[in-house]
Amino acid sequence: RSGPTIGRLGSAFSSLDMRPVLLLAFLAIASGVRFIGRRNFLCCAVGCHSAHVLSAVPAIAAPTAVLGSEAAATVAAPRPKVAAWPGVEYLEPVYELKLSIDALALGVSDSAKWPAIAYRLKKFFGGPLSEQYYFRGLSQQYSNAVKYDEVVDSLVEADKATRQQAMEDALGGLRRLKELLEAKQQPSPAAVAAEARAAQEGIARWLLLAPVADVAEAYALVRAVGAADADRDGRLSPPEIATLPERQRKEWKARVDLVGE
């Protein structure tokens, strides 16, 4: 599997305070670590295919639908003006994560699927280069790529912190769900569902902090790439890539250049 090189991503992290968690995030991205591909591992684990999730969860309405009043107020808080947003290549993997979390939220309603979900979450959080750091790093990288048209440093830092906290909340919900499913005493279905919903809410807030048009474009790219993957091997061959419209071919190339397939 092709993936980004350390050199290619090094400049993106040059301005970061390389604390341990950020260093691990950088290494995870540089190693091409992925939680989900177009086949969506978590969907397979819970018995929900990506196509099912795509049809069951509205593209743009879904993030708003899962927000509580407090979270919605956070998204609506004053934000700095932005001169330029990062490309869709940053959003497409996060939208794939959203689909995995949506699949998980559907799957946890069936307790027979809990062992498979627990196993997948254990892999997600396991080790210093685990997939949790991939998404932490990608979120940080997206924030660093935003070009702010704002001189109020406090607003800029608050905006970055709000975005990163949304990702942390999504990952926190998944971690607590993992701990519930690994406990010796079987958890209540309500507790399991609550943590899955917390993960949904976190990733919804993250996406709502990006331009609606960009999120819609990321969703369209996920759908187009899934449709182009005729042999369902999770990769796009040159003939499969050729079936994409020119705009989405460019977006997919940028995404592969950034994080690999």
HUJOBEL-V215931 format. One record per pair of residues at least 24 apart in sequence whose ideal C-beta (glycine too) atoms are under 10 Angstrom apart, sorted by the first residue. I is the first residue (numbers start at 1). J is the second residue. D is the distance in Angstrom with one decimal. If there is no record, write none. Layout:
# HUJOBEL-V215931
I:J:D / I:J:D
This chain:
# HUJOBEL-V215931
1:32:6.1 / 1:34:8.3 / 1:37:9.1 / 1:234:9.4 / 1:235:8.2 / 1:260:6.1 / 1:261:5.7 / 2:32:7.5 / 2:235:9.5 / 2:256:6.9 / 2:257:9.2 / 2:259:9.9 / 2:260:5.0 / 2:261:5.9 / 3:29:8.5 / 3:30:7.7 / 3:31:6.8 / 3:32:2.5 / 3:33:8.4 / 3:34:8.6 / 3:256:9.0 / 3:258:9.7 / 3:259:7.0 / 3:260:3.3 / 3:261:7.9 / 4:29:6.5 / 4:30:6.1 / 4:31:8.9 / 4:32:6.6 / 4:256:9.0 / 4:257:7.3 / 4:258:6.2 / 4:259:5.9 / 4:260:5.8 / 5:30:6.9 / 5:32:9.5 / 5:260:9.7 / 6:30:4.4 / 6:31:8.7 / 8:257:7.6 / 8:258:8.2 / 9:137:8.6 / 9:141:7.6 / 9:258:8.1 / 9:259:8.9 / 12:137:9.2 / 12:140:8.9 / 12:141:5.2 / 12:142:9.8 / 12:144:6.3 / 12:145:7.1 / 12:258:9.1 / 13:137:8.0 / 13:140:7.9 / 13:141:7.2 / 13:144:7.7 / 14:144:9.2 / 15:144:6.4 / 16:137:9.4 / 16:140:6.9 / 16:141:9.1 / 16:144:7.2 / 20:128:9.2 / 21:132:9.6 / 21:133:7.3 / 21:136:6.7 / 21:137:9.1 / 21:140:9.5 / 21:168:10.0 / 22:133:8.9 / 22:136:7.7 / 22:137:7.2 / 22:140:6.5 / 23:128:9.4 / 23:133:9.0 / 23:137:9.3 / 24:127:9.6 / 24:128:5.6 / 24:129:7.0 / 24:130:8.5 / 24:132:8.9 / 24:133:4.5 / 24:134:9.6 / 24:136:8.0 / 24:137:8.0 / 25:129:9.7 / 25:132:8.7 / 25:133:4.4 / 25:134:7.2 / 25:135:8.3 / 25:136:4.4 / 25:137:2.9 / 25:138:8.0 / 25:139:8.5 / 25:140:6.4 / 25:141:8.5 / 26:133:8.3 / 26:134:10.0 / 26:136:9.6 / 26:137:5.6 / 26:140:8.7 / 26:141:8.7 / 27:128:7.6 / 27:129:5.8 / 27:133:7.3 / 27:134:9.6 / 27:137:8.3 / 28:127:9.5 / 28:128:8.4 / 28:129:5.0 / 28:130:7.0 / 28:131:7.1 / 28:132:8.0 / 28:133:3.7 / 28:134:4.3 / 28:135:8.6 / 28:136:7.9 / 28:137:5.8 / 28:138:9.0 / 29:93:9.8 / 29:129:9.7 / 29:133:7.9 / 29:134:5.7 / 29:135:9.2 / 29:136:9.3 / 29:137:4.5 / 29:138:6.3 / 29:140:9.5 / 29:141:7.2 / 29:258:8.7 / 29:259:6.5 / 29:260:9.2 / 30:129:9.2 / 30:134:9.8 / 30:137:8.7 / 30:259:9.8 / 30:260:10.0 / 31:129:5.5 / 31:133:9.5 / 31:134:8.5 / 31:260:9.4 / 32:129:9.9 / 32:134:8.6 / 32:259:7.1 / 32:260:4.4 / 32:261:8.4 / 33:127:9.4 / 33:129:5.7 / 33:130:7.1 / 33:131:5.4 / 33:132:9.3 / 33:133:7.2 / 33:134:4.5 / 33:135:9.4 / 33:137:9.2 / 33:259:9.3 / 33:260:9.4 / 34:93:7.7 / 34:96:8.7 / 34:97:9.9 / 34:131:6.5 / 34:134:6.5 / 34:135:9.6 / 34:234:10.0 / 34:259:7.6 / 34:260:7.6 / 34:261:8.6 / 35:93:8.3 / 35:96:7.8 / 35:97:6.1 / 35:100:6.5 / 35:101:9.8 / 35:120:9.1 / 35:123:9.0 / 35:124:5.9 / 35:130:9.1 / 35:131:4.0 / 35:132:8.1 / 35:134:6.5 / 35:135:6.6 / 35:174:9.6 / 36:93:8.1 / 36:96:4.9 / 36:97:6.5 / 36:98:9.9 / 36:99:7.4 / 36:100:4.8 / 36:101:9.8 / 36:103:9.2 / 36:120:9.8 / 36:124:9.5 / 36:131:8.5 / 36:234:9.6 / 37:93:9.6 / 37:96:7.6 / 37:225:10.0 / 37:229:9.6 / 37:233:9.6 / 37:234:4.5 / 37:235:8.1 / 37:260:9.9 / 37:261:7.2 / 38:92:9.9 / 38:96:7.5 / 38:99:9.9 / 38:222:7.6 / 38:225:5.7 / 38:226:5.5 / 38:228:9.2 / 38:229:5.7 / 38:232:8.8 / 38:233:9.3 / 38:234:5.4 / 38:235:8.0 / 38:236:8.2 / 38:261:8.7 / 39:226:8.8 / 39:229:8.1 / 39:232:6.9 / 39:233:8.0 / 39:234:4.3 / 39:235:9.4 / 40:96:7.0 / 40:97:9.8 / 40:99:6.2 / 40:100:5.8 / 40:103:6.7 / 40:222:9.8 / 40:226:9.0 / 40:234:9.0 / 41:100:7.6 / 41:103:9.8 / 41:120:6.4 / 41:123:8.5 / 41:124:9.1 / 41:131:9.6 / 41:234:9.3 / 42:96:9.9 / 42:97:9.1 / 42:99:8.6 / 42:100:4.1 / 42:101:7.9 / 42:102:9.6 / 42:103:5.6 / 42:104:5.8 / 42:107:8.0 / 42:116:9.3 / 42:117:7.6 / 42:120:5.4 / 42:121:8.4 / 42:123:10.0 / 42:124:8.2 / 42:174:9.7 / 43:99:7.2 / 43:100:6.5 / 43:102:9.0 / 43:103:4.2 / 43:104:8.5 / 43:106:9.1 / 43:107:8.2 / 43:120:9.9 / 44:103:9.0 / 44:116:8.8 / 44:120:8.7 / 45:100:9.3 / 45:103:8.5 / 45:104:8.5 / 45:107:7.6 / 45:113:7.6 / 45:115:9.5 / 45:116:4.4 / 45:117:6.0 / 45:118:9.4 / 45:119:7.1 / 45:120:4.3 / 45:121:9.0 / 45:123:9.6 / 46:100:9.2 / 46:103:5.7 / 46:104:6.1 / 46:105:9.4 / 46:106:7.0 / 46:107:2.7 / 46:108:7.6 / 46:109:9.6 / 46:110:7.9 / 46:113:4.9 / 46:114:9.3 / 46:116:6.4 / 46:117:5.7 / 46:120:8.1 / 47:103:8.9 / 47:106:9.1 / 47:107:6.5 / 47:110:7.8 / 47:112:9.2 / 47:113:6.2 / 47:116:8.0 / 48:99:9.5 / 48:100:9.6 / 48:102:8.5 / 48:103:4.3 / 48:104:8.5 / 48:105:9.6 / 48:106:5.3 / 48:107:5.7 / 48:110:10.0 / 48:113:9.1 / 49:103:8.3 / 49:226:9.8 / 49:232:9.9 / 50:96:8.5 / 50:99:6.0 / 50:100:8.8 / 50:102:9.8 / 50:103:7.6 / 50:222:8.1 / 50:223:9.3 / 50:226:6.1 / 51:223:9.2 / 51:226:7.1 / 51:227:9.2 / 52:99:10.0 / 52:102:9.8 / 52:103:7.8 / 52:106:8.1 / 53:98:9.2 / 53:99:5.1 / 53:100:8.4 / 53:101:9.6 / 53:102:5.1 / 53:103:4.9 / 53:104:9.7 / 53:105:9.5 / 53:106:7.2 / 53:107:10.0 / 54:99:6.9 / 54:102:9.1 / 54:219:8.4 / 54:222:7.5 / 54:223:6.3 / 54:226:7.5 / 56:102:7.7 / 56:103:9.1 / 56:106:7.1 / 57:98:8.4 / 57:99:7.6 / 57:101:10.0 / 57:102:4.8 / 57:103:8.9 / 57:105:9.1 / 57:106:8.6 / 57:200:9.5 / 58:219:9.6 / 59:95:8.8 / 59:98:9.8 / 59:215:7.9 / 59:216:6.5 / 59:218:9.2 / 59:219:4.2 / 59:220:8.1 / 59:222:9.0 / 59:223:8.4 / 60:207:8.8 / 60:208:9.5 / 60:212:6.4 / 60:213:9.7 / 60:215:6.4 / 60:216:5.8 / 60:219:7.2 / 62:98:7.7 / 62:99:9.7 / 62:102:6.9 / 62:200:8.3 / 62:203:9.9 / 62:204:7.1 / 62:207:9.0 / 62:219:9.6 / 63:95:10.0 / 63:98:7.5 / 63:200:8.5 / 63:201:8.8 / 63:203:7.6 / 63:204:3.5 / 63:205:7.5 / 63:206:8.4 / 63:207:4.8 / 63:208:5.3 / 63:209:9.9 / 63:210:9.8 / 63:212:9.7 / 63:215:7.7 / 64:204:7.1 / 64:205:10.0 / 64:207:9.5 / 64:208:6.9 / 64:212:10.0 / 65:200:9.2 / 65:204:7.9 / 66:101:9.7 / 66:102:9.0 / 66:105:8.5 / 66:197:6.6 / 66:198:9.5 / 66:199:9.7 / 66:200:4.6 / 66:201:5.2 / 66:202:9.5 / 66:203:8.9 / 66:204:5.0 / 66:205:9.2 / 67:200:9.2 / 67:201:6.0 / 67:204:5.7 / 67:205:6.7 / 67:208:7.5 / 68:197:9.3 / 68:198:9.8 / 68:201:6.6 / 68:205:9.9 / 70:201:9.7 / 71:166:8.5 / 71:169:8.5 / 71:198:9.9 / 71:201:5.6 / 71:202:8.4 / 71:204:7.8 / 71:205:5.4 / 71:208:9.0 / 72:201:9.7 / 72:204:9.6 / 72:205:8.5 / 72:208:8.5 / 74:162:6.5 / 74:165:8.5 / 74:166:8.2 / 74:205:6.7 / 74:208:9.4 / 74:209:9.3 / 75:162:8.1 / 75:166:8.5 / 75:204:8.9 / 75:205:5.7 / 75:206:9.7 / 75:207:9.8 / 75:208:4.8 / 75:209:6.5 / 76:208:9.3 / 77:155:9.9 / 77:158:8.1 / 77:159:9.1 / 77:162:7.3 / 78:152:9.8 / 78:155:7.0 / 78:158:8.6 / 78:159:9.3 / 79:148:9.7 / 79:150:8.9 / 79:155:7.0 / 79:156:9.4 / 79:158:8.1 / 79:159:5.3 / 79:162:8.1 / 79:163:9.9 / 79:209:8.0 / 80:146:9.1 / 80:148:5.3 / 80:149:7.7 / 80:150:3.5 / 80:151:8.9 / 80:152:6.4 / 80:153:9.3 / 80:154:9.2 / 80:155:4.1 / 80:156:5.1 / 80:157:9.3 / 80:158:8.2 / 80:159:5.5 / 80:160:9.6 / 81:148:7.0 / 81:149:4.5 / 81:150:5.1 / 81:151:9.8 / 81:152:9.6 / 81:155:8.9 / 81:156:9.9 / 82:146:5.9 / 82:147:6.8 / 82:148:5.8 / 82:149:6.3 / 82:150:7.7 / 82:156:9.7 / 82:159:8.6 / 82:211:8.4 / 83:146:8.8 / 83:147:4.6 / 83:148:6.6 / 83:149:3.8 / 83:150:8.5 / 84:145:8.8 / 84:146:7.7 / 84:147:4.0 / 84:148:9.0 / 84:149:8.4 / 85:142:9.0 / 85:145:8.2 / 85:146:6.2 / 85:147:7.7 / 85:210:7.0 / 85:211:5.7 / 85:213:9.4 / 85:214:6.1 / 86:141:8.2 / 86:142:5.4 / 86:143:8.8 / 86:144:8.8 / 86:145:3.9 / 86:146:6.3 / 86:147:8.6 / 86:210:8.6 / 86:214:8.4 / 86:258:9.6 / 87:142:9.7 / 87:145:8.2 / 87:214:8.3 / 87:217:9.4 / 87:218:9.8 / 87:250:9.5 / 87:251:7.4 / 87:254:5.7 / 87:255:8.4 / 87:258:8.3 / 88:210:9.7 / 88:213:9.7 / 88:214:6.0 / 88:215:9.0 / 88:216:9.7 / 88:217:4.9 / 88:218:5.2 / 88:219:9.8 / 88:220:8.9 / 88:221:6.1 / 88:247:9.6 / 88:248:9.1 / 88:250:9.6 / 88:251:5.1 / 88:252:9.4 / 88:254:7.6 / 88:255:7.5 / 89:142:9.9 / 89:218:8.9 / 89:221:8.8 / 89:250:9.5 / 89:251:6.3 / 89:252:8.2 / 89:253:8.5 / 89:254:4.0 / 89:255:3.9 / 89:256:8.2 / 89:257:7.5 / 89:258:4.8 / 89:259:7.6 / 90:138:6.8 / 90:139:9.0 / 90:141:6.9 / 90:142:4.5 / 90:143:9.7 / 90:145:6.7 / 90:146:9.8 / 90:210:8.6 / 90:214:8.9 / 90:218:8.6 / 90:254:9.1 / 90:255:8.3 / 90:258:7.0 / 90:259:8.7 / 91:138:9.6 / 91:142:7.6 / 91:206:9.7 / 91:207:7.7 / 91:210:6.0 / 91:211:9.3 / 91:214:5.8 / 91:215:6.3 / 91:216:9.8 / 91:217:7.6 / 91:218:3.8 / 91:219:8.9 / 91:221:8.5 / 91:222:9.6 / 91:251:9.8 / 91:255:9.1 / 92:217:8.8 / 92:218:4.8 / 92:219:8.8 / 92:220:9.7 / 92:221:5.2 / 92:222:6.2 / 92:225:8.1 / 92:251:7.5 / 92:252:8.2 / 92:254:9.3 / 92:255:5.2 / 92:258:9.2 / 92:259:8.8 / 93:134:8.2 / 93:135:7.8 / 93:138:6.1 / 93:142:9.9 / 93:218:8.8 / 93:222:9.5 / 93:255:7.3 / 93:258:8.5 / 93:259:5.9 / 93:260:9.9 / 94:135:7.2 / 94:138:6.7 / 94:139:7.4 / 94:142:7.8 / 94:167:8.2 / 94:170:9.4 / 94:203:7.2 / 94:206:6.6 / 94:207:6.8 / 94:210:8.4 / 94:215:9.0 / 94:218:7.5 / 95:203:9.0 / 95:207:7.2 / 95:210:9.7 / 95:215:7.1 / 95:216:9.9 / 95:217:9.7 / 95:218:4.4 / 95:219:5.8 / 95:220:9.8 / 95:221:8.1 / 95:222:5.5 / 95:223:10.0 / 96:218:8.9 / 96:221:9.9 / 96:222:6.3 / 96:225:9.7 / 96:226:9.9 / 97:131:9.2 / 97:134:9.4 / 97:135:6.0 / 97:138:9.0 / 97:139:9.9 / 97:167:9.1 / 97:170:7.6 / 97:171:9.5 / 97:174:9.6 / 97:199:9.4 / 97:203:6.2 / 97:206:9.0 / 97:207:9.7 / 98:170:8.7 / 98:199:9.7 / 98:200:8.1 / 98:203:4.9 / 98:204:7.5 / 98:206:8.5 / 98:207:6.5 / 98:215:9.3 / 98:218:9.3 / 98:219:9.0 / 98:222:9.3 / 99:203:9.7 / 99:219:9.2 / 99:222:7.1 / 99:226:9.8 / 100:124:9.3 / 100:174:9.4 / 100:199:9.5 / 100:203:9.2 / 101:170:6.8 / 101:173:8.2 / 101:174:7.4 / 101:177:9.9 / 101:196:7.4 / 101:197:9.6 / 101:198:9.9 / 101:199:4.9 / 101:200:5.4 / 101:201:9.7 / 101:202:8.5 / 101:203:5.5 / 101:204:9.0 / 102:196:9.3 / 102:199:9.6 / 102:200:6.7 / 102:203:8.8 / 102:204:9.7 / 103:196:10.0 / 104:173:9.6 / 104:174:7.8 / 104:177:7.7 / 104:195:9.7 / 104:196:5.5 / 104:199:7.2 / 104:200:8.5 / 105:173:9.8 / 105:177:9.9 / 105:192:10.0 / 105:193:7.6 / 105:195:9.7 / 105:196:4.3 / 105:197:6.4 / 105:198:10.0 / 105:199:7.6 / 105:200:5.4 / 106:196:8.8 / 107:196:8.4 / 108:177:7.5 / 108:180:9.7 / 108:181:8.6 / 108:189:7.8 / 108:192:5.0 / 108:193:6.0 / 108:194:9.9 / 108:195:8.5 / 108:196:5.0 / 108:197:9.4 / 109:189:7.5 / 109:192:8.8 / 109:193:7.1 / 109:196:9.0 / 110:189:9.6 / 111:181:9.8 / 111:186:7.9 / 111:187:9.4 / 111:189:6.7 / 111:192:8.1 / 114:177:9.6 / 114:180:9.0 / 114:181:5.3 / 114:182:9.9 / 114:186:8.3 / 114:187:8.6 / 114:189:9.6 / 114:192:7.3 / 115:181:7.7 / 115:182:10.0 / 116:181:9.9 / 117:174:9.9 / 117:177:7.7 / 117:178:8.5 / 117:181:6.3 / 117:192:9.0 / 117:196:9.0 / 118:177:8.5 / 118:178:6.5 / 118:179:9.5 / 118:180:8.8 / 118:181:3.8 / 118:182:5.7 / 118:183:9.8 / 119:178:9.8 / 119:181:9.1 / 119:182:9.8 / 120:174:9.9 / 120:178:9.1 / 121:174:6.1 / 121:175:7.9 / 121:177:6.5 / 121:178:3.9 / 121:179:9.1 / 121:180:9.9 / 121:181:7.0 / 121:182:8.4 / 122:178:6.5 / 122:181:9.0 / 122:182:7.3 / 124:171:8.9 / 124:174:6.8 / 124:175:8.9 / 124:178:7.7 / 125:171:8.5 / 125:174:7.6 / 125:175:6.1 / 125:178:6.1 / 125:179:9.6 / 126:178:9.9 / 131:171:9.7 / 132:167:9.8 / 132:168:9.9 / 132:171:5.5 / 132:174:7.9 / 132:175:7.8 / 133:171:9.6 / 134:259:8.1 / 135:167:6.3 / 135:168:9.9 / 135:170:8.0 / 135:171:6.7 / 135:174:9.8 / 135:203:9.2 / 135:206:9.5 / 136:164:7.9 / 136:167:6.4 / 136:168:7.5 / 136:171:7.0 / 137:167:9.9 / 137:259:9.8 / 138:167:8.5 / 138:258:8.7 / 138:259:7.1 / 139:163:6.5 / 139:164:5.8 / 139:165:9.8 / 139:166:8.1 / 139:167:4.1 / 139:168:8.5 / 139:170:9.3 / 139:171:9.4 / 139:206:6.8 / 140:164:6.4 / 140:167:8.5 / 141:258:8.5 / 141:259:9.4 / 142:167:9.3 / 142:206:9.0 / 142:209:9.5 / 142:210:7.9 / 143:167:9.6 / 143:209:9.3 / 146:209:9.8 / 146:210:9.3 / 159:209:7.7 / 160:209:9.9 / 162:205:8.1 / 162:206:9.3 / 162:209:6.7 / 163:205:8.5 / 163:206:6.3 / 163:208:10.0 / 163:209:5.0 / 163:210:8.5 / 164:206:8.8 / 165:202:8.4 / 165:205:8.4 / 165:206:9.1 / 166:201:8.7 / 166:202:5.3 / 166:203:7.4 / 166:204:8.2 / 166:205:3.9 / 166:206:4.0 / 166:207:8.5 / 166:208:8.3 / 166:209:6.6 / 167:202:6.8 / 167:203:7.6 / 167:205:8.9 / 167:206:5.4 / 167:209:10.0 / 168:202:7.4 / 168:206:9.6 / 169:198:6.8 / 169:199:7.9 / 169:201:7.0 / 169:202:3.4 / 169:203:8.5 / 169:204:9.9 / 169:205:7.1 / 169:206:8.5 / 170:198:8.0 / 170:199:5.0 / 170:200:7.8 / 170:201:7.8 / 170:202:3.1 / 170:203:4.2 / 170:204:8.4 / 170:205:8.1 / 170:206:6.6 / 171:199:7.6 / 171:202:7.3 / 171:203:9.1 / 172:198:7.2 / 172:199:7.8 / 172:202:7.1 / 173:197:7.5 / 173:198:3.4 / 173:199:3.2 / 173:200:7.6 / 173:201:7.5 / 173:202:5.9 / 173:203:8.8 / 174:198:8.7 / 174:199:4.9 / 174:202:8.8 / 174:203:9.6 / 175:199:9.0 / 217:247:8.8 / 217:248:8.9 / 217:251:7.4 / 218:251:8.7 / 218:255:9.4 / 220:245:9.6 / 220:247:9.5 / 220:248:7.4 / 220:251:9.1 / 221:247:9.2 / 221:248:5.7 / 221:251:5.4 / 221:252:6.8 / 221:255:7.6 / 223:248:9.7 / 224:248:5.0 / 224:249:9.6 / 224:251:8.9 / 224:252:8.3 / 225:251:9.2 / 225:252:6.1 / 225:255:8.7 / 228:252:8.7 / 234:261:7.7 / 235:261:5.5 / 236:261:7.5
